[in-house]
Amino acid sequence: MENRPGDLRLEMGHVFPAAASEVFEALSEAEWLARWWGPVGFSIPNLTFNARVGARYRIEMQPPSGGPFFLGGELREVLRPLKLSYTFAWEDPDVDDVETLVTLVLRAVVGGGATEVALTQGPFRTEARLALHREGWTDAFEKLERLMTIRA
């Protein structure tokens, strides 16, 4: 059975070694986002992110070579420290890019000071764009986990 474009959603989870309040801060505060956002090798020279419903955000991503990429969107839901949701759109998008909705749901892991983050993002137009975002989120979450481990 072939997926229709509206069915292409990224779903993944990651466990971080910190309390939900700390993880939520890392997912929603500009100072933290600048330290972990994006794939390995990318830096964040500039970003605006204010975690309040209706606020617009913009992130500049600098790859190891070439010019920067820009993305932005609007905060849709902010339930500290349980849930964060926002739209995600590339500026000057690829022909296969569409605005997606990112939702991050945080849940304390029983028995030990860790938090699971369940991420959903979509819908995507193509499997290739979904895969690109899966790789980016995987790298970014691994970077964040390392930062949180150092902080602990």
Residue, then its C-alpha position, 0 to 999 in steps of 0.5 A: m500500500e502506497n502512502r498518500p502525502g498527508d500520511l507521511r509523518l515522522e514519529m520518533g522518540h528519545v530519552f534524555p537524562a534530565a527532568a522534564s522541566e530541564v528538557f522542556e527548557a532545552l527544547s524551548e529556550a533560545e540559548w539552549l536551541a542555539r547549542w544543539w539545533g540541527p545536524v552534526g556540523f551545523s551551527i546556529p549563528n542567529l535565532t529568535f525563539n520565544a515559547r509563547v502561543g502565537a509567537r513567530y520564530r526564525i532560525e538560521m542554520q549554517p552548514p559546514s560549507g555553503g550558505p546558510f538555511f533559514l526556517g521559521g514558523e509559529l508557536r501553536e501550543v506551549l504547555r510547560p513542561l509537557k508539550l510544545s508544538y509549532t509550525f516548521a517551514w523552510e525559507d526558499p523551500d525545496v520544491d518538495d517542502v511544505e509547512t509541517l507541524v512539529t509536536l514534542v510531548l514530554r513524559a517522565v521515565v519511571g524510576g529515574g530522573a529521565t524524560e522521554v520526548a515523543l516527536t511527531q512532524g508532518p505531513f511531508r510531501t515526499e519520503a525523501r523530505l521525511a527522511l531528511h528531517r528524521e536524520g536532522w532530528t536524530d543528530a540534533f537529539e543526540k547533540l542535546e543528549r550530550l549537552m544534558t549529560i555534561r550538565a548533569 
